[in-house]
């Protein structure tokens, strides 16, 4: 699961899709494509965006639901918690002083 998660997060386009779903969850493919084109000037095909969504869904970062003929995409941040649980932050260390 962790490999799929890091693979999904490695791509800047997929991170942009996650940003858009964080701003407005429950979007259709058409809405996501429109937002990517208008807001981010990304000229991706519907098939290209669909492939990115499939990678995000395989990593558990996107969940889909069908209502009639529409398929809605929702952000799921639960997989990100796995990262923070694996490598917990135990406080913020201050800058180290130079010994030279």
N, C-alpha and C positions, 0 to 999 in steps of 0.2 A: 504494500500500500504506500509506503513512504517513497519508493522510487517513482510511482505514478504521480504522487503529489509534487515532488521536486521537478519532474519532467513538465508537468502542467504549469508550474510557476516560472519555469525558466524562459518561457516565451513572452516577449513584451506585448504581443497582440492579445494573448490569453489574459495577461494581467489587466489590460485595458478592458476586456470583456468583463472581468471580475469587478473592476471599478464601476462599470456601468450597472452591473447587477446589484452592487452595494448601494448605489444611488437610487435605483428603482428596480426592485426585485419583481419577478412575475412577468417578464417580457417575452413576447413571441420572437421568433427568428426574424421576422420582418422589422420589428421594433429595434432589435439589437443591431441589425444591419444598417438601419436608418441612422441610429445614434452614432455608430462608428463612422459612417460616411459624412454626416453633417458636423458632428462635434470634433472628430479626430482626423478627418480628411483621409480615412483609410478606405481605399478602393478595393475591398474584398468582395468576392462573389458570395452569394448565399451558400453555395456548397463549401467554400473555404471557411466561412464562419461556422457552418454546421460541423465541419471537421474539428475546429477548435473547441466547440461546445462538447463534442464527443470525448475529447481528451479530458476536458474539465469534469465531465460527468463520470468518466472512468476513475478519476482521482477522488471523486466524492465531493468536489467543490461546487458542483451544479446538480440540482435535482430538477426533474421535469415532472409535469403533471398535464394530463389532457382534460380539456373541457370541450366537448363537442369535437369540432374539427381543428381546434386550436391547441397548440402545445406551448405551455408556459415554462419558462426557465427561472429557477430561484437559486439564489446564493446559499450555500451551506458552508459555514465557517468551522464546523466541528473538526474536520481533518487538520485544520491549522492548530487546534488545541493539542493534537498529538505531538506536534513539534515542540511546543512550549512545555509539555509534560516530559518530553524526552530530555530536553536541555533547559531545565528551569533556571531562571535568572534569580540569583540569590542576593541581589543588591547591586548597586552601581558602584564599582570601585572608582576611586579618585585617580587622577593622573599619577603615574609613577615618577618619582623624583630621579633625576639622572645621578649616577654614581661617578661620573667622570669629572 
